[in-house]
């Protein structure tokens, strides 16, 4: 059965990729870019987990592979639902371009200010390897520079000016620095902002051969960048392609060996909740939002923890009890394990619901040319990919941040109509 589910997953992924390539503008739409992450991030792990399940039982292996197929299929099914007219009407906000530029400059200044403070702050490291302390707040507030970058790229493509070009370059500097440090998400964010902006503002679509090449490349690039970080670009710029090839082979060999797999984490977590009945029913996502928006440095970490349900700690204890297994540092639960722990097999509906949300924003951004919808779409594509690699909770953290600040921009920048009575 695992091989059957593996083949089914492959069929679903290839089918959606063909759906996208037939009409090349679909590469920017939710089913296509999500399946690209499913393939590049999870497909190699499927093969590795089948060949080296480790402590994963046959039943747990079949469960996670079946659920993986459901999640991948939901990305396409949810996208087929017709958009909501009321949602489209609310998204169609008329924007004052001058105010939008002012808002972009304000966000750019805020982003650079907090990146400057962050560069002079030594982050505290938690037991799981994540940052904690004031550095997390500075990083949180600095990320608005991504919104500013999206604003000025769109503005530059709509109207070339020295101000727009200069602000686009300045707001993109932190992203460029992260790319040079070998960070995968900022790299994807940069590509997404540029690609979507070119499509939405100029209807530019890359040639089909380039899209297919990029799809194949991401499958190889993601593992090696994750292993080498900044060293990847050093090898590329030095022209040492033999070293790049060797590093790629080593990265794939390490992944296919199955010694450390995020999908194994997901399989075991799904098995834990099946055996214990400790489904989160959305409480895990509440915990993620509390972690993101409640500053423990200000209100106290004990109070912050009292606001959370903390089922994750019980899952980790159960993993040790049942399998003597510890989640390896630096790995994630993936959106597969994350959503299953909350709602079981019904968790796949989350991927379908996200598809429906993206469908509405896409129609508003492309058909109605809503500037705010374009900014929202550009802002939440990268978090949506994180929903696969890191979890739905991580998506909520990052997407909500983007949406909150874009709503502020919309409120400030919208045209205020005044009705004159005679």
Phi and psi in degrees as a GROMACS rama.xvg file:
@    title "Ramachandran Plot"
@    xaxis  label "Phi"
@    yaxis  label "Psi"
@TYPE xy
-56.0107  -39.1329  UNK-2
-66.2179  -34.2339  UNK-3
-64.7985  -45.9774  UNK-4
-65.3012  -35.6075  UNK-5
-61.8003  -45.1758  UNK-6
-67.7033  -36.9435  UNK-7
-63.7989  -42.5808  UNK-8
-60.8406  -42.6703  UNK-9
-62.6874  -42.4969  UNK-10
-63.0158  -45.0191  UNK-11
-60.4517  -46.1156  UNK-12
-65.0879  -46.3331  UNK-13
-64.287  -39.26  UNK-14
-60.2269  -43.8753  UNK-15
-70.3306  -36.0787  UNK-16
-63.3313  -41.4661  UNK-17
-63.9984  -42.0992  UNK-18
-54.0031  -39.6196  UNK-19
-75.4868  -41.7587  UNK-20
-73.2884  -26.6511  UNK-21
-57.8412  -45.2162  UNK-22
-118.625  104.859  UNK-23
-62.9207  -23.9006  UNK-24
-67.7599  -14.4509  UNK-25
-71.3709  -10.0567  UNK-26
-62.6337  -22.2263  UNK-27
-90.9491  -1.46182  UNK-28
-94.9047  157.379  UNK-29
-51.5083  -51.6089  UNK-30
-59.2693  -37.7491  UNK-31
-70.7983  -51.3171  UNK-32
-71.6878  -26.7182  UNK-33
-69.6413  -43.5425  UNK-34
-66.3685  -31.4307  UNK-35
-59.393  -40.0754  UNK-36
-72.0764  -39.3534  UNK-37
-55.3588  -44.1453  UNK-38
-71.579  -51.3142  UNK-39
-70.0589  -33.115  UNK-40
-95.4458  -40.7786  UNK-41
-102.686  -29.5354  UNK-42
-57.555  -47.9901  UNK-43
-61.0638  -32.7035  UNK-44
-72.4171  -28.6006  UNK-45
-61.678  -48.8638  UNK-46
-61.7311  -42.9771  UNK-47
-66.5364  -39.8029  UNK-48
-69.4942  -36.6037  UNK-49
-65.0072  -41.476  UNK-50
-77.327  -26.7409  UNK-51
-140.736  74.2873  UNK-52
-68.4405  -22.6184  UNK-53
64.5605  -125.855  UNK-54
-82.2095  -2.60812  UNK-55
-72.525  124.016  UNK-56
-73.962  164.861  UNK-57
-61.1263  -40.8691  UNK-58
-64.163  -43.6948  UNK-59
-65.3948  -35.76  UNK-60
-65.2143  -46.0148  UNK-61
-62.7426  -39.3683  UNK-62
-61.7727  -49.0298  UNK-63
-68.7306  -33.0724  UNK-64
-71.8973  -39.7615  UNK-65
-62.5174  -44.2951  UNK-66
-66.0997  -35.0998  UNK-67
-60.4693  -41.7708  UNK-68
-63.2372  -41.5173  UNK-69
-63.5914  -41.7647  UNK-70
-66.1789  -42.7623  UNK-71
-64.2384  -43.2022  UNK-72
-64.7588  -36.1635  UNK-73
-64.3131  -29.446  UNK-74
-61.8195  -31.0323  UNK-75
-89.8378  -42.2314  UNK-76
-61.9428  -46.635  UNK-77
-62.0063  -27.2  UNK-78
-77.005  -14.6189  UNK-79
-84.2055  -9.82436  UNK-80
-74.0543  138.296  UNK-81
-65.2875  143.002  UNK-82
-66.3357  157.487  UNK-83
-87.031  122.126  UNK-84
-63.4894  -36.5063  UNK-85
-65.93  -39.4278  UNK-86
-63.1905  -42.9202  UNK-87
-63.1288  -38.5483  UNK-88
-65.1009  -40.9502  UNK-89
-69.8423  -29.5558  UNK-90
-78.4372  -19.5143  UNK-91
-81.6632  78.0116  UNK-92
-102.062  127.678  UNK-93
-80.5593  128.599  UNK-94
-110.835  138.769  UNK-95
-84.024  114.131  UNK-96
-61.1782  -35.4987  UNK-97
-66.0341  -43.7627  UNK-98
-66.4778  -34.8905  UNK-99
-63.5627  -41.5695  UNK-100
-62.4121  -43.1827  UNK-101
-61.1478  -43.9133  UNK-102
-62.5848  -39.7735  UNK-103
-63.4474  -41.2632  UNK-104
-63.8951  -41.5184  UNK-105
-61.7685  -42.56  UNK-106
-67.2868  -37.9396  UNK-107
-63.0939  -44.4787  UNK-108
-63.5899  -43.1887  UNK-109
-60.2727  -45.1403  UNK-110
-60.4987  -47.1912  UNK-111
-66.2904  -36.7435  UNK-112
-61.118  -47.5113  UNK-113
-76.3354  -28.0444  UNK-114
-66.0212  -36.0568  UNK-115
-63.5229  -46.3368  UNK-116
-63.3646  -40.7576  UNK-117
-61.9195  -36.8568  UNK-118
-65.9324  -17.7889  UNK-119
-109.907  17.9987  UNK-120
-120.821  131.94  UNK-121
-89.8529  113.833  UNK-122
-70.4549  142.959  UNK-123
-78.9704  142.251  UNK-124
-109.574  123.894  UNK-125
-76.9817  173.714  UNK-126
-62.1807  -30.9936  UNK-127
-85.2784  3.79348  UNK-128
92.9393  -6.62407  UNK-129
-82.5826  157.931  UNK-130
-70.5287  151.751  UNK-131
-147.341  171.797  UNK-132
88.2943  -168.006  UNK-133
-58.11  -30.028  UNK-134
-58.3242  -33.9386  UNK-135
-66.8607  -35.977  UNK-136
-67.4653  -43.308  UNK-137
-62.8405  -43.16  UNK-138
-64.1205  -40.2256  UNK-139
-57.589  -48.2752  UNK-140
-77.2744  -21.5544  UNK-141
-75.6203  -23.6563  UNK-142
-69.9923  -6.66758  UNK-143
-64.3519  -15.5755  UNK-144
-62.6531  -26.6861  UNK-145
-64.0878  -38.9996  UNK-146
-66.1908  -42.8993  UNK-147
-59.8906  -41.7006  UNK-148
-61.1109  -43.9839  UNK-149
-61.7428  -41.991  UNK-150
-59.9466  -48.061  UNK-151
-78.5919  -26.8076  UNK-152
-66.0304  -44.8376  UNK-153
-63.0291  -43.1783  UNK-154
-64.2356  -39.446  UNK-155
-65.3867  -40.8975  UNK-156
-69.5957  -29.5876  UNK-157
-79.9028  -37.3506  UNK-158
-152.132  110.365  UNK-159
-69.8026  127.991  UNK-160
-155.687  157.367  UNK-161
-61.1694  -39.4413  UNK-162
-63.0664  -47.8058  UNK-163
-64.3135  -43.5155  UNK-164
-64.8877  -44.3091  UNK-165
-62.9796  -45.0612  UNK-166
-67.4402  -34.2056  UNK-167
-64.0644  -41.5389  UNK-168
-67.0942  -46.946  UNK-169
-64.8094  -42.0032  UNK-170
-71.8828  -21.1038  UNK-171
-88.0414  -9.44134  UNK-172
-59.5016  -45.6781  UNK-173
-62.2818  -36.0532  UNK-174
-66.1416  -42.943  UNK-175
-60.191  -40.8258  UNK-176
-62.8948  -41.3893  UNK-177
-65.1343  -36.1668  UNK-178
-63.2007  -43.795  UNK-179
-66.164  -24.0604  UNK-180
-82.1505  1.76461  UNK-181
79.9414  24.9741  UNK-182
-84.8471  127.464  UNK-183
-74.3287  -43.3508  UNK-184
-63.984  -46.9356  UNK-185
-58.9669  -34.3142  UNK-186
-62.9552  -46.0754  UNK-187
-65.0948  -38.2208  UNK-188
-60.6232  -44.6084  UNK-189
-61.4345  -48.1256  UNK-190
-61.8786  -41.4663  UNK-191
-65.3047  -45.635  UNK-192
-61.1406  -45.8262  UNK-193
-65.2331  -49.831  UNK-194
-63.0036  -48.4065  UNK-195
-65.9189  -38.6703  UNK-196
-63.9443  -42.4049  UNK-197
-61.6645  -38.1635  UNK-198
-71.8033  -46.8521  UNK-199
-71.7946  -35.1385  UNK-200
-90.5641  -35.6257  UNK-201
-123.15  -2.32024  UNK-202
58.2493  33.2516  UNK-203
-82.3795  130.523  UNK-204
-124.535  129.274  UNK-205
-65.578  154.306  UNK-206
-62.9073  152.579  UNK-207
-60.7089  -38.33  UNK-208
-62.3089  -35.628  UNK-209
-69.2224  -37.4777  UNK-210
-63.5584  -46.1536  UNK-211
-62.9749  -41.5471  UNK-212
-62.7049  -42.2552  UNK-213
-64.0226  -38.5375  UNK-214
-61.0749  -46.0785  UNK-215
-66.6887  -36.2985  UNK-216
-68.0602  -39.4297  UNK-217
-62.4768  -32.8316  UNK-218
-61.7268  -32.6262  UNK-219
-90.4983  -35.3053  UNK-220
-73.3889  -41.5011  UNK-221
-55.6859  -49.7853  UNK-222
-63.9679  -40.3775  UNK-223
-73.6365  -35.7151  UNK-224
-65.762  -39.5649  UNK-225
-61.9798  -30.2908  UNK-226
-84.4444  -41.3657  UNK-227
-92.0646  -25.0214  UNK-228
54.4152  -128.005  UNK-229
-62.8483  -24.0073  UNK-230
-62.9923  -23.7025  UNK-231
-61.4617  -48.1816  UNK-232
-70.4585  -31.0148  UNK-233
-61.8467  -41.2474  UNK-234
-68.5695  -40.3821  UNK-235
-64.9835  -48.9684  UNK-236
-68.1261  -26.5207  UNK-237
-79.4821  -11.2408  UNK-238
76.1342  16.2469  UNK-239
-85.9614  73.1845  UNK-240
-69.5177  -25.7892  UNK-241
-65.6599  -40.1521  UNK-242
-67.7866  -37.3482  UNK-243
-62.8153  -44.4805  UNK-244
-62.1255  -41.9504  UNK-245
-64.7067  -42.83  UNK-246
-63.8079  -37.8724  UNK-247
-63.8074  -44.418  UNK-248
-61.9297  -41.2123  UNK-249
-66.2066  -39.9786  UNK-250
-64.7067  -42.4956  UNK-251
-70.4859  -36.9318  UNK-252
-63.6918  -40.028  UNK-253
-65.5259  -39.75  UNK-254
-71.2964  -45.58  UNK-255
-71.5515  -18.1809  UNK-256
-66.1995  -23.8738  UNK-257
75.5036  13.963  UNK-258
-68.5015  -41.8192  UNK-259
-128.981  114.875  UNK-260
-136.683  129.759  UNK-261
-64.3651  -33.8863  UNK-262
-66.5715  -28.3915  UNK-263
-66.296  -41.1357  UNK-264
-56.1467  -44.9478  UNK-265
-64.1192  -43.2647  UNK-266
-62.3655  -41.5114  UNK-267
-73.3692  -37.3915  UNK-268
-64.573  -42.2699  UNK-269
-61.4161  -38.5103  UNK-270
-68.5131  -36.6253  UNK-271
-60.9282  -48.8119  UNK-272
-70.0552  -29.6013  UNK-273
-66.5648  -38.2697  UNK-274
-79.8178  -32.095  UNK-275
-101.954  -20.6092  UNK-276
74.7208  14.5544  UNK-277
-85.8291  60.0103  UNK-278
-72.9299  142.737  UNK-279
-80.1171  -29.8369  UNK-280
51.6311  40.6343  UNK-281
92.8642  -8.54491  UNK-282
-65.9225  -29.9121  UNK-283
-63.8614  -34.8874  UNK-284
-73.1607  -33.8594  UNK-285
-61.2  -42.8513  UNK-286
-60.2088  -38.9235  UNK-287
-63.2733  -41.5677  UNK-288
-69.5333  -37.5395  UNK-289
-63.4279  -43.7175  UNK-290
-59.3971  -37.6631  UNK-291
-76.0845  -41.3287  UNK-292
-110.489  -9.24127  UNK-293
-103.491  109.313  UNK-294
-77.745  110.301  UNK-295
-63.5255  -27.7241  UNK-296
-65.2039  -23.9381  UNK-297
-99.1835  -49.8359  UNK-298
-90.9632  -11.6031  UNK-299
99.0883  135.739  UNK-300
-70.5375  -29.3698  UNK-301
-66.2327  -43.1614  UNK-302
-64.7262  -42.2141  UNK-303
-59.6131  -43.9531  UNK-304
-66.1492  -31.2893  UNK-305
-67.6914  -19.6255  UNK-306
-82.7634  -10.5574  UNK-307
-105.086  156.927  UNK-308
-86.4093  -28.885  UNK-309
58.8291  38.1922  UNK-310
-69.6447  -23.6596  UNK-311
-57.2653  -37.4897  UNK-312
-62.0467  -38.154  UNK-313
-68.7626  -36.1607  UNK-314
-62.4508  -43.2204  UNK-315
-64.703  -40.2744  UNK-316
-63.7335  -40.4609  UNK-317
-66.758  -36.9929  UNK-318
-59.6597  -40.455  UNK-319
-70.7561  -38.5099  UNK-320
-68.2022  -47.5422  UNK-321
-81.4839  -36.6685  UNK-322
-125.758  -2.53689  UNK-323
53.275  42.5931  UNK-324
-116.559  135.121  UNK-325
-118.326  133.509  UNK-326
-61.814  119.793  UNK-327
-61.588  138.039  UNK-328
-59.1234  139.953  UNK-329
88.4759  -4.02115  UNK-330
-105.812  166.114  UNK-331
-119.3  175.538  UNK-332
-88.8901  -13.5308  UNK-333
66.0011  161.977  UNK-334
-65.9891  -21.2523  UNK-335
-69.6036  -52.7383  UNK-336
-68.4286  -38.3445  UNK-337
-60.8714  -48.7802  UNK-338
-73.8345  -32.8079  UNK-339
-67.8711  -37.3825  UNK-340
-64.7883  -23.2016  UNK-341
-87.0202  -44.4031  UNK-342
-134.28  12.6044  UNK-343
63.9093  -144.786  UNK-344
-62.187  -26.6645  UNK-345
-68.9619  -11.3778  UNK-346
-61.9641  -22.5339  UNK-347
-63.8816  -22.1963  UNK-348
-61.2797  -27.9722  UNK-349
-59.6849  -42.7019  UNK-350
-65.3648  -35.1222  UNK-351
-68.702  -39.3071  UNK-352
-66.9442  -40.1627  UNK-353
-61.1611  -37.7248  UNK-354
-61.3842  -41.5378  UNK-355
-65.6434  -40.5034  UNK-356
-62.0897  -46.2376  UNK-357
-63.8033  -34.6023  UNK-358
-61.6999  -44.5471  UNK-359
-64.309  -44.2599  UNK-360
-67.5003  -37.6019  UNK-361
-62.5415  -47.4164  UNK-362
-61.4997  -41.9806  UNK-363
-64.8813  -41.3665  UNK-364
-72.5788  -40.2317  UNK-365
-91.72  -50.0395  UNK-366
-77.9775  -40.758  UNK-367
-98.0035  -4.65213  UNK-368
54.6008  38.6689  UNK-369
-73.8165  121.672  UNK-370
-63.3734  -42.2389  UNK-371
-64.9438  -39.9657  UNK-372
-64.0975  -37.1471  UNK-373
-63.2723  -43.0142  UNK-374
-65.7454  -41.176  UNK-375
-63.6873  -45.3367  UNK-376
-60.9859  -48.3565  UNK-377
-60.8963  -37.4574  UNK-378
-72.6062  -28.5477  UNK-379
-108.167  0.551908  UNK-380
-65.1014  -48.0011  UNK-381
-61.3473  -46.2591  UNK-382
-58.6497  -32.6349  UNK-383
-63.7419  -38.4819  UNK-384
-66.7176  -35.776  UNK-385
-63.0924  -26.9869  UNK-386
-59.6164  -30.2368  UNK-387
-80.8115  -48.6  UNK-388
-78.3881  -36.334  UNK-389
-113.86  -34.694  UNK-390
139.634  159.999  UNK-391
-63.0628  -36.0347  UNK-392
-59.7042  -41.2636  UNK-393
-65.3071  -37.4934  UNK-394
-60.8969  -46.1498  UNK-395
-61.0532  -40.4433  UNK-396
-60.1773  -50.7296  UNK-397
-78.3466  -40.8474  UNK-398
-68.3546  -40.5381  UNK-399
-63.0407  -37.363  UNK-400
-60.7363  -48.3352  UNK-401
-60.1733  -47.1021  UNK-402
-64.4915  -41.9389  UNK-403
-58.079  -48.3052  UNK-404
-72.8111  -32.2569  UNK-405
-69.2239  -34.5223  UNK-406
-62.5393  -41.2318  UNK-407
-59.8825  -43.9012  UNK-408
-61.5848  -43.5736  UNK-409
-63.233  -43.1555  UNK-410
-63.3896  -41.4615  UNK-411
-72.464  -38.0797  UNK-412
-91.6204  -13.3692  UNK-413
-66.419  148.044  UNK-414
-71.4312  129.814  UNK-415
-96.2408  105.487  UNK-416
-77.9365  137.327  UNK-417
-118.71  127.103  UNK-418
-94.1334  121.282  UNK-419
-95.4868  130.843  UNK-420
-104.218  134.581  UNK-421
